[in-house]
Amino acid sequence: MALNEVARFADVPIEVEVELDRRVLSVREILDLEEGSVIGMTRSAGENIDLYVGGKLVGYGEIVLIESRIGVRITDFNIED
């Protein structure tokens, strides 16, 4: 598909997924969660992650800290023919 054909869809929202980590919690731990609870992660700034759009791997990124927030710096795209 040519770029000018895709341009007409430029304003259509699409979900971008970034998975920072996965944890296994017991039912008790889940029931104990409340607003403001913190679930610790094993990943940290500088680590590489995968980026998904519509459930498909589209690229790779790096976890970054921007002031007190977490972000993702895109480092590469997964270009498939």
C-alpha positions in Angstrom: 0.0 0.0 0.0 1.4 3.4 -1.0 1.9 6.2 1.5 -0.7 8.4 -0.1 -3.3 5.5 0.2 -2.5 5.2 4.0 -2.6 8.9 4.6 -6.4 9.0 4.5 -6.4 6.8 7.6 -4.0 9.1 9.5 -6.5 10.3 12.1 -8.0 6.8 12.9 -7.1 5.9 16.5 -5.3 2.6 17.0 -4.2 0.9 20.2 -0.5 0.6 20.9 0.5 -2.0 23.5 3.7 -1.9 25.5 4.2 -4.8 28.0 6.6 -3.7 30.8 6.5 -6.8 32.9 4.4 -9.8 34.1 3.9 -10.9 37.6 2.2 -13.9 39.1 0.1 -13.0 42.2 -1.8 -15.2 44.5 -5.6 -14.8 44.8 -5.0 -13.3 48.3 -2.5 -10.8 46.9 -5.0 -9.7 44.2 -7.9 -9.5 46.8 -5.6 -7.3 49.0 -5.1 -4.8 46.2 -6.7 -1.4 46.6 -6.5 2.0 45.0 -2.9 3.2 45.4 -1.4 -0.3 45.7 1.9 -0.7 44.0 2.9 -3.9 42.2 6.7 -4.1 41.9 8.2 -4.8 38.5 11.5 -6.6 37.7 12.2 -4.4 34.7 14.0 -1.1 34.9 14.9 1.9 32.8 17.3 1.0 29.9 15.8 -2.4 29.3 14.5 -3.4 25.8 10.8 -4.1 25.2 8.5 -5.1 22.3 5.9 -2.7 20.8 2.6 -4.1 19.4 0.0 -2.4 17.3 -3.2 -4.4 16.7 -1.6 -7.4 18.3 1.3 -7.5 15.8 4.9 -6.9 16.7 5.8 -3.6 15.0 9.0 -2.5 16.7 11.2 -2.4 19.7 11.8 0.2 22.4 13.7 1.0 25.5 12.2 1.9 28.9 13.0 5.5 29.8 12.2 7.7 32.8 10.9 11.2 32.0 10.8 13.1 35.3 8.7 10.8 37.5 6.9 9.0 34.6 7.8 5.9 32.6 8.0 6.2 28.8 9.3 4.2 25.8 11.9 5.3 23.3 11.4 3.6 20.0 14.7 2.1 18.9 13.8 0.0 15.8 10.9 -1.1 13.7 10.0 -4.6 12.8 9.7 -4.3 9.0 8.3 -7.5 7.4 7.9 -8.0 3.6 
